[in-house]
Amino acid sequence: MTALVTPLLLLAATVAAWLVAAGARPPARVQVRFAAVLLAAGAIAALTPAATAVTLLVLPIAIAVLALAALAGFERALLPAVASVLLAGVSLCGIVSAVTGLAMFSLGAAVIAAVALLLVCLRQFDAARVAAVQGALAALCLLAAQSVFVLERGGVAFLLFLSAGLLGTALALARSERAIEHPAAADLRPAAISGRR
C-alpha cells in the first residue's frame, strides 16, 4: 500500500507546485513547472520496473532546472545559451547513468545543482529572509533525497524528500516577487512639465 501511496503523494506535490508557481516571476514560473512535469514522470515511473533508470535520468535535470528557476526568481535568469549548455551537460549525465546503471554521473550532477540552489537561496537571506529560508530548506531536502537514493535506490523517504524539495522551492519562488523590494523609479513628470514652460 505504501508503495502506491508515496508516488501518488509526489504526483500531488507536482500538481501543487504547478499551482503555487503561479505566484513566481514568469521565467521562474516556467522552470518550476517544467521541473514539476519531470518529477511527475518520476512519480509515475516509481510504480514500474523502470523506476531506477527513469529516476537517474530525471533527477539531475529537474534539480538543475529548479536551481535555474531560483536564479531567475531571486536574481536574473542565465543567458539562454549558457542555460542550454548547462542543461545539456546535466542531461548527458542523466542519460549515461540511466543507460549504464552507474548512479555517480546522475547523482554528481544532481548534488552540484542542489548545492547551487542552496547558495542562490542563501544569498537572498538579507533581502528576502522567509523565501531564502524556504528555498534553502528545499535544497537540503533535495540533498537528503539523493542521500536516501544512494542507500535505497528509491523508497518512501526518497519520494517524500523529493516532494518537500519541489514544493519548498515553488513556495520560496512564489514569495520572491513580494519579498524582494524594488526601488521605486523617480517620478520625472513634474520636471518634464516644468521644462516645457
ROVEXNU-563661 format. One record per atom (N, C-alpha, C, CB): residue in one letter; z, y, x. Coordinates in pm, whole numbers, plus 50000, padded with zeros to 5 digits. Glycine has a CB too. Layout:
! residues N
AZYX/...
This chain:
! residues 197
M500004987850083/M500005000050000/M500005012650086/M501225000149906/T500835012750192/T500885024450282/T499545026750349/T501975022550389/A498845015550381/A497545016650446/A496545023850358/A497025002750483/L496755023850228/L495855030950137/L496335045050110/L495735023350005/V497655046950097/V498195060050059/V498005070450169/V499685058750025/T498235066550295/T498195076350402/T496795082350423/T498665070050532/P495725074350425/P494405080550432/P494125089750313/P493335069950438/L494655086050196/L494475094850079/L495235107950098/L494945087749951/L496385107450165/L497115119850195/L496315128750289/L498495116650257/L495695122650391/L494845130550481/L493665136350405/L494355121950599/L493095128450317/L491985133550236/L492445145250149/L491415122250147/A493635144150091/A494185155350011/A494445167550099/A495495151049941/A494895165150224/A495135176350316/A493835183450351/A495815171250445/T492735175850361/T491455182350392/T490995191050275/T490365171650425/V491235186350154/V490885194450036/V491745207050030/V491045186249905/A493055205450057/A493955216950058/A493575226850166/A495405212350077/A493215221850285/A492805230750394/A491545238350357/A492585222750525/W490625231650290/W489395238350244/W489725250150154/W488475228350170/L490665247950061/L491035258549967/L491825269650035/L491855252649853/V492775265850122/V493595275750192/V492745284450284/V494715268950272/A491685278650340/A490835285850435/A490135297750371/A489795276650493/A490145298450238/A489525309950171/A490175323050212/A489615308250019/G491445322650256/G492135334850297/G491895338850441/G493595333250276/A491155330750516/A490905333850657/A489685342950672/A490695320950738/R489525348550790/R488325356350819/R487095347350807/R488415362750961/P485945352950768/P484775344550742/P484375335050856/P483615353350713/P484325339450982/P483935329751086/P484945318251099/P483795336751222/A486235321451088/A487265311151096/A487225302150974/A488655317551111/R486935307850858/R486885300050735/R485855288850744/R486565309250615/V484675292250793/V483605282250805/V484025271050899/V482295288850856/Q484665274651009/Q485035264551109/Q486175255651059/Q485435271351239/V487155261350991/V488245253250936/V487675243350834/V489335262150871/R486755247950753/R486175239150652/R485325228150716/R485325247250555/F484645231350825/F483875221150896/F484815210550954/F483025227651010/A485925215051014/A486915205651068/A487495197050956/A488055213151141/A487715202950839/A488245195450725/A487275184550682/A488535204850607/V485995187550682/V484985177450646/V484985166150748/V483575183850637/L485085169550877/L485115159250980/L486335150050962/L485145165651120/L487485156050938/L488695147950922/L488685140150790/L489935156750929/A487985145350689/A487825137750565/A487025124950593/A487115146250456/A486015126150678/A485255114250717/A486165104250789/A484055118050808/G487065109450874/G488015100750943/G488975094050846/G488795108651045/A489385101350740/A490295095650640/A489615084350565/A490765106550542/I488365086250529/I487625075750458/I487405063750550/I486265081150406/A487065066550677/A486825055750773/A488095047850803/A486255061350903/A489275053950783/A490535046950809/A490695034750721/A491705056350789/L489945034150613/L490005022750522/L489005011850558/L489765027450380/T488245013850665/T487195004350704/T487474998550842/T485805011250702/P486754988150882/P486924982651017/P486464992151128/P486164969551029/A485675002151094/A485155011451194/A486105023151220/A483805016851150/A487355022051177/A488305033351185/A488455038751326/A489655029051131/T488635030051425/T488885034651561/T487675041951617/T489245022951652/A486485036451599/A485275042751652/A485035056351588/A484055033651630/V485215057151456/V485005069951387/V486045080151433/V485075068051233/T487285075851449/T488335085051495/T488015090351634/T489695078051494/L487585081651723/L487255085951859/L486105095851858/L486885073851946/L485185094351765/L484065103651755/L484475116951692/L482935097451675/V485235116251584/V485535128151503/V486675136651560/V485885123951363/L487695130251615/L488915137251654/L488685148851752/L489875127551714/P487995146751865/P487845158051958/P487005169351901/P487225153252087/I486005165851820/I485145176351762/I485955184751664/I483905170151692/A486725178051577/A487505185351476/A488525194551541/A488205175451381/I489225189651644/I490245198051708/I489605209551784/I491125189551802/A488465206951848/A487765217751918/A487295228451819/A486555212151996/V486835224351703/V486415233951600/V487605241951550/V485725226651482/L488775235551537/L489975242951497/L490375253151603/L491125233251471/A490225249651731/A490535259251838/A489565271151832/A490445252351977/L488285268251808/L487315279151794/L487615287651671/L485875273551785/A488095281251564/A488465288551443/A489645297851471/A488825278851330/A490615293151548/A491765301651582/A491315313651664/A492825293551659/L490405311251756/L489885322251837/L489165332451748/L488925316951945/A488365327551653/A487645336551562/A488575343351464/A486575328851486/G489635336451423/G490545342151323/G491515352151380/G491305331351257/F492015349451500/F493005358351561/F492395368851652/F494005350251639/E491325365351719/E490735374551818/E489275377051785/E490875368851961/R488395371351866/R486955372651843/R486295359251858/R486335382851938/A485275356851778/A484535344151788/A483795343751922/A483545342451670/L483725331751979/L482925330052101/L481465332552070/L483125315852160/L480705336252172/L479265337452154/L478705324052109/L478565342252286/P477735324052017/P477205311251967/P476715301952077/P476085313951871/A476105307452181/A475585298952290/A476745291852362/A474765307452391/V477825299152387/V478985293352456/V479645282852368/V480005304252495/A479835286052239/A480455276552147/A479605263952134/A480655283052008/S478295265552132/S477395253952120/S477515244752239/S475955258552106/V477595250652359/V477725242552481/V479055235052480/V477605251452608/L480135241952442/L481445235452436/L481465223952335/L482525245652401/L480915226452217/L480905215952114/L479995204352154/L480455221751980/A478905207352223/A478025196652271/A478765187752371/A476745202452335/G479525193852461/G480295186152559/G481355177552492/G480945195352659/V482065183552394/V483105176152322/V482485164752242/V483895185552228/S481345167452178/S480665157052101/S480225145552191/S479445162852027/L479745148852310/L479325138552405/L480515129752444/L478705145052530/C481665135952466/C482885128152497/C483225118752382/C484075137652525/G483135123752259/G483425115452143/G482445103852128/G483405123852018/I481165106552152/I480145096052140/I480355085352245/I478735102052154/V480625089552370/V480855079752478/V482055070952445/V481075086952613/S483125077052395/S484315069152359/S484035059652244/S485465078352323/A483315064452143/A483025055952027/A482145044052066/A482345064051917/V481195046252156/V480275035552196/V480955025552290/V479035041552264/T481715030752386/T482305022052487/T483685016652449/T482415029452618/G484355023452356/G485715019552321/G486765024952416/G485815004752315/L486335032952516/L487275039052611/L487765052252553/L486595041352751/A489015052552512/A489555064152441/A489765076252532/A490855060552375/M489765074252664/M490145085352753/M489195097152744/M490185080452896/F487915094852721/F486965106052711/F487255114352586/F485505100952709/S487395107652474/S487665114452348/S489005121452349/S487605104652233/L490045114252391/L491385119952390/L491555130952494/L492405109152414/G490865129652606/G490925140352707/G490385153452650/G490125136452832/A489215152652584/A488635164652523/A489515169852410/A487215161652469/A490105160752332/A490955164852221/A492235171652269/A491315152852134/V492815166652379/V494025172852434/V493715186952484/V494615164152550/I492605188452554/I492215201852604/I492035211352486/I490905201052688/A491375206752380/A491155215252262/A492475218952195/A490235208252162/A493395209352184/A494685212252120/A495515221952203/A495475199252098/V495455220552335/V496175230052423/V495555243952411/V496135225152571/A494225244552401/A493555257552382/A494005263852250/A492015255852384/L494095255852144/L494575260852015/L496005266152028/L494515249751908/L496845258752098/L498235262952119/L498305276252193/L498995252152197/L497515277752298/L497525290052378/L497025302052298/L496675288352503/V495965299952221/V495445310952138/V496505315652040/V494165306452061/C497205306151979/C498255309851881/C499435316751948/C498745297351807/L499855311652063/L500995317852132/L500695332052176/L501375309452253/R499435334952205/R499065348652246/R499255358652133/R497615349052294/Q499325353652008/Q499445362551893/Q500895364851851/Q498665356951776/F501855359951931/F503245359851886/F503765373851854/F504115353551992/D503405383851931/D503885397451904/D503175403951786/D503715406052028/A501875401451774/A501095408151669/A501215401351533/A499635408551709/A501325388151532/A501345380651405/A502285368851420/A499915375851366/R503585371651415/R504585361651451/R504545349051364/R505955367751444/V504535350751234/V504575339051145/V503315330551162/V504715343450998/A502165337051163/A500905329751180/A500855322851316/A499705339251164/A501365329651419/A501365323751553/A502245311351560/A501845333951656/V503415312051498/V504325300351498/V503705288851420/V505705304051437/Q503105291851304/Q502455281251226/Q501335274651306/Q501895286951094/G500515282951370/G499415277551449/G499895269251567/G498535288651497/A500955273951633/A501495266651748/A502075253251704/A502565275051821/L502795253051593/L503335240451541/L502215230951500/L504265243151422/A501165236451444/A500005228151408/A499375221851532/A498955236551332/A499245229751639/A498695224351763/A499585213351819/A498525235551867/L500895215151811/L501815204651857/L501695192051772/L503275209751854/C501475193651641/C501255182051555/C499985174551595/C501165186351407/L498945182051631/L497705175651675/L497905168151806/L496585186051690/L498705173851896/L499025166852021/L499855154251993/L499795176152118/A500785155251898/A501585143651861/A500705132751800/A502705147751762/A499735136751719/A498815127051659/A498075119251767/A497815134151566/Q497665126351871/Q496935119651980/Q497855110052056/Q496335130052076/S499105114052074/S500065105152141/S500265092352061/S501415112252160/V500365093751930/V500535081951844/V499285073251850/V500825086251698/F498115079651854/F496875071951858/F496785063651986/F495655081351849/V497265069252097/V497265061752223/V498115049152210/V497795070552340/L499235050152141/L500155038852129/L499725028852022/L501535043852098/E499215033951910/E498985025051795/E497535024151750/E499805029651681/R496655032251808/R495255032851763/R495135036251614/R494565019351791/G495925045751572/G495895049851433/G497265047851370/G494825042151355/G497275044951243/G498525042351174/G498985054151090/G499585038851273/V500105052151025/V500645061950931/V501015074951001/V501855056250858/A501755073951111/A502215086051181/A501025094251231/A503135082251299/F500015087451282/F498815094351331/F498185102751220/F497785084251385/L497975096651103/L497315103850994/L498195115050939/L496955094150882/L499505113050939/L500405123550890/L500435135450985/L501825118150872/F500515132751116/F500475143751212/F499135151151205/F500705138451356/L498065143651186/L496735149751174/L496675158851051/L495645138851167/S497225154150940/S497265162250817/S498045175050839/S497885154250702/A499215173850903/A500055185650929/A499345195451022/A501405181450989/G498655190251123/G497945198951216/G496825206751149/G497385190951330/L496055199851066/L494955206450995/L495475216950898/L494105196150920/L496455213150814/L496985222550715/L497695234350781/L497945215350621/G498435231550888/G499125242350959/G498165252451017/G499995236651069/T497075247651075/T496065256851130/T495425265051019/T494985248951207/A495095258550908/A494485265750796/A495425276450742/A494095255950683/L496705273150728/L497685282950679/L497845294550777/L499035276250656/A497895291450906/A498035302051006/A496855311651001/A498165296151147/L495655306150988/L494475314750987/L494325322150855/L493225306551013/A494855316450746/A494825323650619/A495745335750625/A495245314450503/R496815334950705/R497735346250723/R497215356350825/R499105341150766/S496295352250911/S495905360851023/S495305373950977/S494925353551112/E494565373750866/E493925385950817/E494975396250775/E492995382750698/R496065391550712/R497105400850666/R498085404350776/R497845394850548/A498305394850869/A499375396750967/A498985406251079/A499775383451024/I497725406051117/I497305414551229/I496975428351176/I496075408451303/E497625438051228/E497415451651182/E496265457851259/E498695460051198/H495315463351183/H494185470151246/H494445485151238/H492835466451176/P494265492451349/P494485506851343/P493485513351248/P494385512951482/A493985522551170/A493105529351074/A492165538651149/A493935537150969/A490925538951102/A489935547851164/A490265562251122/A488475543951122/A490015571451213/A490275585551183/A489315590451076/A490155594151311/D489835598450985/D489005604050880/D488345616750934/D489855607150751/L487055616150954/L486315627351014/L485615635950909/L485295622151113/R485825633050782/R485125640750679/R485505655550678/R485425634750543/P486785659350692/P487105673750691/P486425681250806/P488625675850699/A486385674750923/A485755681451038/A484265682951015/A486015673551168/A483655672850954/A482225673550928/A481915684250824/A481695659950881/I482765685650721/I482545695550617/I482715709550673/I483495693350500/S483785711550755/S484015725050810/S482955728650911/S485395725950874/G482355718850976/G481305721751074/G480025726251011/G481035709751157/R479845722950882/R478615727050815/R478665741550770/R478355718050694/R479895746850759/R480025760650705/R479755770850811/R481415762950647/
